[in-house]
């Protein structure tokens, strides 16, 4: 379409322009049909036999946060005090 006609159709909302993207996927150099499990720990047996040199290791993530520490609990006397306070507040 000429630019003038296309602009007119877009102004009247009779034309919708869509961008279509396509990708070509090819097998890379690391392609394999077998799923290999990466090692996460280095054991003394691996060091003594030297097998760690041929094994793929999972990269270590230094930016992970890890597990959150367990939260503390109220002291039993503080629990009783808060329960008593709640009772008195309910009584008015």
Residue, then its C-alpha position, 0 to 999 in steps of 0.5 A: x500500500x502507498x504510505x498515504x493510504x496506509x496512514x489513512x487506514x491506520x487512522x480509521x483503525x482498519x489496519x493493524x501492523x504486526x511485526x513477525x520475528x522468526x529464528x533459525x535453530x541449529x545444533x551447536x557444538x555442545x549438542x547431545x541427546x543424552x542428559x549428563x548430570x553435573x557434579x556438585x561436590x568434590x569427594x576424596x575418592x575423586x581427588x585420589x583417583x583423579x577422575x575430577x579432571x574429566x567431570x563437568x562441575x556445576x558452576x557455583x552461584x555466589x549471588x544466591x541468598x541461601x536459606x533464611x535463618x529460623x526466626x526466634x520465639x517469644x519467651x513463655x512469660x511474654x506470651x502470658x503477658x500478651x495473652x493477659x493484655x488481649x483478655x483485658x482489651x477484649x473486656x474493655 
